[in-house]
Amino acid sequence: MKKYSEILKELREDRDLTQQNLADILKTERSYYGKYERGIRPLPIEHLITLCKFYNVSADYILGLPEGLKFPKK
């Protein structure tokens, strides 16, 4: 299972974007975004939501969760 930091980098590179491009979208510093990709800083939920919308992928995908997860039955 891939770490979300690896997936963030892959998504960005697949679209030929720079870390600065993503930092601008997230309204943060490039150095902060770089730390998300290196796994040094946790990705805030607000940024996760923005990235899901930007890349048109689910949060499960970015977080590296396997497909078909089942919710516990109550």
N, C-alpha and C positions, 0 to 999 in steps of 0.2 A: 504494500500500500504506500503510495507516494504521500509525502508531506505537503501541506497546503503551500508552503513556501516554494517548493519545486514547481507546483502547478501554476502558481502566480507567474513565475518566470517563464514557463513554457507558453502560457497564454499570451504574455506580452511579446515574447520573441516571435511567435507564430504570426503576429500581426505587424511585425517590424516597428514596434513602438519602443521608445526609450523609457527609462525609469522616470525621467522628468515629465514625459507625456502623462504617465499614470499619476504622478504626484500632482500635476496640474488638475487632473480630473477629480482627484480626491481632496484637493485644496489643502495639501500638506507639503512638507519639504521633501526634496528628492532623497535626502539622507534617511528620512523616516521610512519612505517607501522601500529603499534599498534594504533596510533592516527587516522589513516584512519578508522580502524575498530571501534573505539569508536566515530567517527564523530567529533573529535576535530580539525582535519586538513582536508581541501578539498583534494580530490584525483586529482592529476594533470592528464591532458588528456593523456600525454605520458604513465603514469602508467595504465590508463584505457585501452588504446590500448594493452599494453603488457599483461594485465590480461585477456582481451577478447581472445587473441590468445592462451594464456597458458591454460585457462579453456575451450576454444572452445565454447564460448557463445557470444551473441551479447552485445553491449554496452547497449541497451535497457534493457536487462535482468539484468545486473549488476546495472543499475541505478533504477531498480524497476518500469520501465514504463510499462503500460498495453499493452498487445498484440493488434495488429490491429489498431494502431494509424494511422489516415489519415493525409496526408499532405494537407495544405490548397491549394485550386485550385486558380490559377492566372487568 
